Amino acid sequence: LDTVLEAGLRRFPILERAGLAEKLCWAGAYEITPDHMPILGKHPELEGYVDASGFSGHGIMHAPATGLLIAEEILDGRAHTIDIDPLRITRFRGVLRRELNVI
């Protein structure tokens, strides 16, 4: 957080007067799917909608691989580096497999 605040103060010196409390400056979405796995790929019913969500706090770690897969999905019509079929939203239509390695 110190690095972010320092960069922010350089760009927006007025923040110095805002009285930001470091311990209270964190916020973030923690999106969890029923099976604790992300949702990737084109939505079958929403034209032009491509999903890359549900990373349960691990989105930054998975961003490079996710970006590649979603780019393939959009440009090539299908991700091909790995098979993302088990991660598509359609998996919620059947029996859910739980991720057992959630920390």
C-alpha positions in Angstrom: 0.0 0.0 0.0 2.9 2.4 0.7 4.0 2.1 -2.9 0.5 2.9 -4.2 0.1 5.8 -1.8 3.5 7.3 -2.8 2.6 7.0 -6.5 -0.8 8.5 -5.9 0.6 11.5 -3.9 3.1 12.2 -6.7 0.3 12.3 -9.3 -2.3 14.0 -7.1 -0.5 16.1 -4.4 -3.9 17.2 -3.1 -4.3 13.8 -1.6 -1.8 14.9 1.1 -4.5 17.0 2.6 -7.2 14.3 2.4 -5.9 12.6 5.5 -5.9 9.1 4.2 -5.7 6.4 6.9 -3.5 3.6 5.5 -5.3 0.9 7.6 -8.7 2.0 6.2 -7.8 2.4 2.5 -8.2 -1.1 1.2 -11.3 -2.3 -0.6 -11.8 -5.0 -3.1 -14.3 -7.4 -4.6 -14.0 -11.0 -3.6 -16.2 -12.9 -6.0 -16.8 -16.5 -5.3 -18.6 -19.0 -7.5 -20.4 -22.0 -6.1 -17.6 -24.4 -7.0 -14.7 -21.9 -6.2 -13.5 -21.9 -9.8 -13.5 -19.0 -12.3 -16.0 -18.5 -15.1 -14.3 -18.1 -18.5 -15.5 -17.8 -22.0 -18.4 -16.6 -24.2 -21.8 -16.6 -22.7 -24.1 -18.9 -24.6 -27.1 -16.5 -24.4 -25.6 -13.0 -24.4 -24.2 -12.0 -27.7 -20.8 -10.4 -27.4 -20.5 -11.1 -23.7 -17.2 -12.8 -22.7 -16.8 -13.7 -19.0 -13.6 -13.8 -17.0 -14.7 -13.6 -13.4 -15.0 -15.5 -10.1 -11.3 -15.8 -9.2 -12.0 -15.5 -5.5 -9.2 -13.1 -4.9 -6.7 -14.7 -7.2 -7.4 -12.6 -10.3 -4.1 -10.8 -10.4 -2.2 -14.0 -10.2 -4.2 -15.5 -13.0 -4.5 -12.4 -15.1 -1.7 -13.2 -17.7 -3.1 -16.7 -18.5 -6.7 -15.5 -18.4 -5.9 -12.6 -20.8 -4.3 -15.1 -23.2 -7.3 -17.5 -23.0 -9.9 -14.8 -23.4 -7.9 -13.3 -26.4 -7.9 -16.7 -28.0 -11.6 -17.1 -27.3 -12.4 -13.7 -28.9 -9.9 -13.8 -31.8 -10.0 -17.5 -32.7 -13.5 -18.4 -31.6 -12.2 -20.8 -28.9 -9.4 -20.9 -26.3 -6.8 -23.4 -27.4 -3.9 -23.0 -25.1 -5.9 -25.0 -22.5 -9.5 -26.4 -22.7 -11.7 -23.9 -20.8 -14.9 -25.9 -21.3 -14.9 -27.0 -17.6 -14.8 -23.4 -16.6 -17.7 -22.1 -18.8 -20.8 -20.8 -17.1 -22.8 -23.7 -18.6 -21.2 -25.9 -16.0 -23.8 -24.6 -13.5 -26.6 -26.3 -15.4 -25.6 -29.7 -14.0 -24.0 -31.2 -11.0 -21.3 -29.1 -9.4 -17.8 -30.4 -8.8 -16.3 -28.7 -5.8 -12.7 -27.5 -5.8 -11.1 -29.4 -2.9 -7.9 -27.4 -2.8 -9.3 -24.0 -1.6 -7.2 -22.4 1.1 
